[in-house]
């Protein structure tokens, strides 16, 4: 860009040509800065997710998983949400954003009596 400034100062060419070139370079710099910012944001999100997954694995290593009944406190440490997608599909979203769609669900349908 500095070269263009020097050439522009020495040249008798039209200012419009150099203004266009300056605009192209300026736009490219802005695009590259935006791309870098997006990359940095994705990197921070990935680091946060990785950190949370390490925390979950640390808890998994410490906890005793000889469970005989549902433990709400433990589930709340790991699971962010459970969405029902259909009568045979659910999506589990864990803390940190990891999602899982279990393939093998055993349905226990109950019919309610009035």
C-alpha positions in Angstrom: 0.0 0.0 0.0 2.9 2.3 0.7 4.2 1.6 -2.8 0.9 2.8 -4.2 1.2 6.0 -2.2 4.7 6.7 -3.6 3.7 5.8 -7.2 0.6 8.0 -6.8 2.6 10.9 -5.7 5.1 10.6 -8.6 2.5 9.8 -11.2 0.5 12.0 -13.4 -2.2 9.2 -13.6 -5.7 10.0 -12.5 -6.4 10.0 -8.8 -9.5 7.8 -9.5 -7.3 4.9 -10.4 -5.3 5.1 -7.2 -8.4 5.8 -5.1 -9.8 2.6 -6.5 -6.7 0.6 -5.7 -6.6 2.1 -2.1 -10.2 1.1 -1.7 -9.5 -2.5 -2.9 -6.6 -2.8 -0.5 -8.6 -1.3 2.4 -11.5 -3.7 1.7 -9.1 -6.6 1.7 -7.5 -5.5 5.0 -11.0 -5.2 6.5 -12.0 -8.7 5.2 -8.8 -10.2 6.6 -9.4 -8.5 10.0 -12.9 -9.8 10.1 -11.8 -13.3 9.2 -9.1 -13.2 11.9 -11.7 -12.0 14.5 -14.1 -14.8 13.5 -11.3 -17.3 13.8 -10.3 -16.0 17.2 -13.9 -16.2 18.4 -14.2 -19.8 17.2 -10.9 -20.6 18.9 -12.2 -19.2 22.2 -15.4 -21.2 21.9 -13.4 -24.4 21.1 -11.2 -23.8 24.1 -14.2 -23.2 26.4 -15.8 -26.4 25.2 -12.6 -28.4 25.6 -12.2 -27.0 29.1 -15.7 -28.0 30.0 -15.3 -31.5 28.5 -12.1 -31.9 30.6 -14.1 -30.9 33.7 -16.8 -33.4 32.9 -14.2 -36.2 32.4 -12.6 -35.2 35.7 -15.9 -35.5 37.5 -16.6 -38.8 35.7 -13.2 -40.2 37.0 -14.0 -39.2 40.6 -17.6 -40.2 40.9 -18.8 -43.6 41.9 -21.1 -44.8 39.2 -22.7 -47.8 40.9 -26.0 -46.1 40.6 -29.1 -48.0 41.4 -31.5 -45.0 41.0 -31.8 -41.7 39.3 -29.5 -39.0 40.7 -30.8 -35.5 39.8 -27.8 -33.7 41.2 -25.4 -35.7 39.1 -27.4 -35.3 36.0 -27.6 -31.6 36.4 -23.8 -31.4 36.5 -23.6 -33.0 33.0 -26.8 -32.4 31.1 -27.8 -29.0 29.8 -31.1 -30.1 28.1 -33.0 -33.0 26.7 -35.2 -32.4 23.6 -37.8 -34.8 22.4 -37.5 -34.9 18.6 -40.2 -37.6 18.0 -41.8 -40.5 19.8 -38.6 -42.5 19.3 -35.8 -39.9 19.2 -34.3 -37.5 21.7 -31.4 -35.1 21.7 -29.2 -34.7 24.8 -27.2 -31.5 25.0 -24.4 -31.7 27.6 -22.8 -28.8 29.3 -20.3 -27.3 27.0 -22.4 -27.8 23.9 -21.8 -31.5 23.1 -24.9 -33.1 21.6 -25.9 -36.7 21.4 -28.8 -38.4 19.7 -29.0 -41.9 21.3 -29.7 -44.5 18.6 -31.1 -47.2 20.8 -33.9 -46.1 23.1 -36.2 -48.5 24.9 -39.6 -47.0 24.9 -41.7 -47.7 28.0 -45.1 -46.5 27.0 -47.7 -46.2 29.6 -51.3 -45.8 29.0 -53.0 -43.5 31.4 -56.4 -44.7 32.7 -59.0 -42.0 33.2 
